[in-house]
Amino acid sequence: MSDADPSPGPADDPALVELAGRLFGYARSGDTDALGAYLDAGVPADLTNDKGDTLVMLAAYHGHAATVARLSASGADVDRLNDRGQSPLAGAVFKGEDEVVTVLLENGADPRAGTPSALEAARMFDKADYLHRFEPDTP
């Protein structure tokens, strides 16, 4: 028996590739209802693309708080890092997405996760309002 599996993998199935592209598009565009229907049908909330970006990462980076909340309610890991070590919270801080930051924090996101972390990004870009939220004792 050979170690090579001759059967095609999911990446070789055009229908699955198309579906995955549609799901990531829903996250990017904030189509919470469409994405939610797929989550209810069993699509994993922590689905990742070829760069390690989760649906939460894409929704957060593009400013869709309701989509982030729906994904979180479906069990998505709000701290899951992409292949570059970035967290959804750091992406939201970088983009100045206040509502997304709130939703992520309400769902347990760690401001110290990732590289740079959301805390480091807030310092780097002098975002005092985020610093106060991440470290309430900051003057």
N, C-alpha and C positions, 0 to 999 in steps of 0.2 A: 504494500500500500504506500502510495506516495504522499508527501506532505502537502503537495499542491492540490487545492480543491478546484476541480474544473468547472464547478457551477458558478454562474455569474453572481457577483455581489450586488448589493443595493445600488451602488454607484453606476452599475451597468444597466440598470432598468430605467429607461427614459421616463416612464410614468411616475416612478418614485422621485426621480430627480426633478421633474416638473412640479410634483406636489410639494416637495421640500422648498423649492423656489417660491411657490405660492405662499407657503406658511411664513417664510422669512419676510416676504413682501407684506403680508398682513401685519407682522410685528413692526416693520419699518414705517408703514403708513398709519398704524394705529387702528386697524380694522378689528376691534375687540370682539365684535359679535361673530364675525367669520372665524377668527382664530379660536374663540371660545367653543364654537361648534365642533371644531376638530379636536380640541382638548377633551371635550365631553365624549367624543368618539374614541378616545384612547391615544391620541398623539402625545408623546412624552413632553411634559412641560419644560424639560431641560434639553430639548433638541438643539444640537449645535451645527453650525455650518463648517466649511472646510478651514476656517480661521479660528475655530473654537468659540465663535460668538454664539451665545444662546439667544433664544427669543427675547428673554428679559433684557439682555445687553442691547439688542437692536431697538426694542421699544423704548428703553431708557434713554439711549443716545439720541433718539429722534423725538423725544419729548412727549411720549404718550403715557401719561400717568395711569389712565384707566386700564390700558392694556397691561402695564406692569402689575397693577393691582389684581387683574384677572389671572395673570400667570402665577402670581404669588399665591393666590387662593387655590390654584390647581397644583401647588406643591413645588413650584420652580425654586431653585436655589438662587437667592438674590445675591449671593457672594461668589458665584461661580466665575472664575477668571477665564479670559480668553487665552489664546496661544501666546499673546504678548504680555500676559500677566496683568491685564487691566480688568477692573471690576465695573459692573454697571453703575455703582454709585460714583466712582471717579469720573466715568463718562458723563453722567448727569451734572456733576459739579463743573467739569470742563465746559459743558454747553450752557450752564446757568439755568438748568431746568428745575426750578424750585419745587413744583408739584411732584415731579418724579423723585427728587431727593426726599421729600416728605413721605411718599409712599414706600420707598425703599427702606427708610429708617423705621417706619411703622411696622415693616415686615422683617425687621431684625438685621438689616444690612450693617456690616462692620466698616466704619470709616477708615480703619487701619488695614483693610484687605487690599492686596494688589500692589503693583509697582508702576507708576506712583500710586499711592493710596489716595482716597478721596481727601483725607486730612492733608496729605502732602500737596495735592492739587489746590486745595483751598489756600494753603500758605503761599504756594508758588504764584497764584493769580490774585493774591491779596483779597480774598473773598471772606471778609470778616464775619458776615452773617452766617456762613457755613461753619467757620471756625468756632463760633459761639455755640452752634448746634452740636458740633462734634466734641468740643471740649468746653462745657458750660462755665468752667472756672477761668477761661481765658479773658483777660482784661479788654 
